[in-house]
Amino acid sequence: MTAEARIAGIVLAAGQSTRMGRNKLLLPLGGTTVLRRAIGTAVEAGLSPIYVVLGHEGERIREEISGLPCTPVLNQDYALGMNTSVRAGFRALTDEAAAGIVLLGDMPFVLPAMIEEIMARFRKGSASLVVSTYEGVIAPPILYGRSLFPELRALSGDGCGRQVVKRHRAEAVEVAWPASALSDLDVPADFEHATARVASRGAQKRAGSGEEV
């Protein structure tokens, strides 16, 4: 795989935020919103093109991302589960993309450097699957090479791509990250914790500690 190979980003932003009680992707975090933070991470890491899969409150999300270097993709089946958003994202990709990286819109502590490392592992090897692990837990960002696109475009039922990961786990490259980076936003307490953590990180950076997560 050449260093010039294009790797696309697929940001999943179609969920209903049922447990949060309001659309978590539109909540303010660190001077921006949860979703714009995720897209900014994808942009900074060099993913191109970037697709944002919409569903619940799709027009609000579309307005939120207006002007950002990304393309909205409507998943009309979003109520049937995250797997439908993965499928919609990969159906939107052209075969010019060498791979696609799936990102969740509500994982604010995934850093550009994490995505860059996943891209580097893919480009210097021959594996069609690069997965993130957090103390043994597999979760996004996950990179799927072009050879896996047909399987992802045909996904049905539950699994959010896990069925594809399971089938190809033996040949997958694994990249380990600290468990703290796995934090997502499901309930109000998660958001409160993330807000405090982002504020603390900002204070540490201003003090020159250089801590990232």
C-alpha positions in Angstrom: 0.0 0.0 0.0 1.4 3.3 -1.0 1.7 6.3 1.2 -0.5 8.2 -1.2 -3.4 5.8 -0.9 -6.6 7.7 0.0 -8.3 6.6 3.2 -11.8 7.8 3.8 -13.5 8.6 7.1 -17.0 7.5 8.0 -18.4 9.4 11.0 -21.5 7.8 12.4 -23.9 10.5 13.5 -27.4 9.0 13.0 -28.3 7.7 16.5 -31.3 8.8 18.6 -29.4 9.6 21.8 -32.2 7.9 23.8 -30.3 7.6 27.0 -29.0 11.1 26.9 -32.4 12.6 26.5 -31.3 15.1 23.9 -29.1 14.9 20.8 -25.7 14.3 22.3 -23.8 15.2 19.1 -25.0 18.8 19.3 -23.9 19.3 22.9 -21.2 21.9 23.6 -17.7 20.5 24.4 -14.4 22.3 24.5 -15.5 25.4 22.6 -17.3 23.4 19.8 -19.8 20.6 19.7 -19.4 16.9 20.1 -19.9 16.2 16.4 -17.8 19.1 15.1 -15.0 17.9 17.4 -15.2 14.4 15.9 -15.1 15.8 12.4 -12.2 18.1 13.2 -10.3 15.0 14.5 -10.9 13.2 11.2 -9.8 16.3 9.2 -6.7 16.8 11.2 -5.7 13.2 10.8 -5.8 13.6 7.0 -8.8 11.4 6.2 -10.3 12.2 2.8 -13.1 12.2 1.8 -15.0 12.3 5.0 -18.6 11.2 5.1 -21.0 11.9 8.0 -23.9 9.5 8.3 -27.1 11.3 9.3 -30.4 9.9 10.6 -32.1 11.1 13.7 -32.7 14.9 13.5 -30.9 14.7 10.2 -31.7 18.3 9.2 -30.2 19.7 12.5 -27.1 17.6 12.0 -26.8 18.7 8.4 -27.0 22.3 9.5 -24.4 21.7 12.2 -21.8 20.4 9.8 -22.5 22.9 7.1 -19.3 24.5 5.9 -17.1 21.6 7.1 -15.0 19.5 4.7 -17.4 16.5 4.8 -20.2 15.0 2.9 -23.5 14.1 4.6 -25.0 10.7 3.9 -28.6 10.1 4.9 -29.4 6.7 6.4 -33.2 6.3 6.3 -33.0 3.1 8.2 -31.1 4.6 11.2 -33.8 3.4 13.7 -32.9 -0.2 12.8 -29.4 0.2 14.4 -25.9 1.3 13.9 -25.1 -1.4 11.5 -27.4 0.4 8.9 -25.2 3.5 9.3 -22.0 1.5 8.7 -23.6 0.0 5.6 -24.8 3.4 4.3 -21.3 4.9 4.9 -19.5 2.2 2.9 -22.1 2.3 0.1 -21.3 6.0 -0.3 -17.6 5.4 -0.8 -16.2 5.2 -4.2 -13.7 2.5 -5.1 -11.0 5.2 -5.3 -10.7 4.9 -1.6 -8.1 2.3 -0.5 -9.8 2.0 2.9 -12.5 3.5 5.1 -12.1 4.3 8.8 -15.3 4.1 10.9 -15.5 6.7 13.7 -18.2 7.3 16.3 -19.4 10.9 16.6 -19.6 10.6 20.4 -16.0 9.4 21.2 -14.4 12.8 22.1 -11.1 11.4 23.3 -10.1 9.7 20.0 -7.1 11.8 18.9 -5.8 12.6 15.4 -2.6 10.7 16.3 -4.6 7.5 16.9 -6.1 7.7 13.4 -2.7 8.5 11.9 -1.2 5.5 13.5 -4.0 3.2 12.2 -3.5 4.7 8.7 0.3 4.1 8.9 -0.2 0.5 10.0 -2.4 -0.1 7.0 -0.1 1.6 4.5 3.0 -0.3 5.6 1.4 -3.7 5.7 -0.9 -6.0 3.7 -3.8 -6.4 6.2 -7.2 -5.3 5.1 -8.4 -4.7 8.6 -6.8 -2.6 11.4 -8.7 -2.5 14.7 -8.4 -0.5 17.8 -8.3 -2.3 21.2 -8.8 -0.8 24.6 -7.6 -3.2 27.2 -9.0 -6.1 25.1 -12.2 -4.3 23.9 -12.5 -3.7 20.2 -14.0 -0.4 19.2 -13.6 2.4 16.7 -11.7 3.8 15.0 -11.6 0.7 12.8 -10.1 0.6 9.4 -11.6 -1.6 6.7 -9.6 -2.1 3.4 -11.2 -2.0 0.0 -11.4 -5.7 -0.2 -13.9 -5.7 2.6 -16.2 -3.1 1.1 -18.6 -5.6 -0.5 -19.2 -7.3 2.9 -19.8 -4.0 4.6 -22.2 -2.9 1.9 -24.2 -6.1 2.4 -24.4 -5.9 6.2 -27.7 -7.0 7.7 -28.9 -7.5 11.3 -27.0 -6.4 14.4 -23.3 -6.2 14.8 -22.1 -2.7 13.7 -19.5 -4.3 11.5 -18.4 -6.7 14.3 -19.4 -9.6 12.1 -16.9 -8.5 9.5 -14.2 -8.0 12.2 -15.0 -11.5 13.5 -14.6 -13.1 10.1 -11.3 -11.4 9.4 -9.9 -11.2 13.0 -7.1 -13.7 12.3 -5.5 -11.5 9.7 -6.2 -8.2 11.4 -3.7 -5.7 12.8 -4.4 -4.6 16.3 -3.5 -1.2 17.7 -3.8 -0.9 21.5 -4.9 2.4 23.1 -5.5 3.3 26.8 -9.0 2.5 28.1 -9.5 6.2 28.8 -9.7 6.9 25.0 -12.7 4.6 24.7 -15.0 7.0 26.6 -18.2 7.6 24.7 -21.3 9.7 25.7 -24.4 7.7 26.4 -25.9 9.3 29.5 -25.8 12.8 31.1 -23.1 11.6 33.6 -20.8 10.7 30.7 -21.2 14.2 29.3 -20.5 15.8 32.6 -17.4 13.7 33.0 -16.2 14.6 29.5 -16.8 18.3 30.0 -14.7 18.2 33.2 -12.0 16.2 31.5 -11.8 18.5 28.5 -11.5 21.5 30.8 -8.8 19.8 32.9 -6.9 18.9 29.8 -7.1 22.5 28.6 -5.7 23.7 31.9 -2.9 21.2 31.8 -1.9 22.2 28.3 -1.9 25.8 29.3 0.4 24.9 32.1 2.7 23.2 29.7 2.2 19.6 30.8 1.6 18.4 27.2 -0.9 15.7 28.4 -3.2 14.7 25.6 -5.8 12.4 27.1 
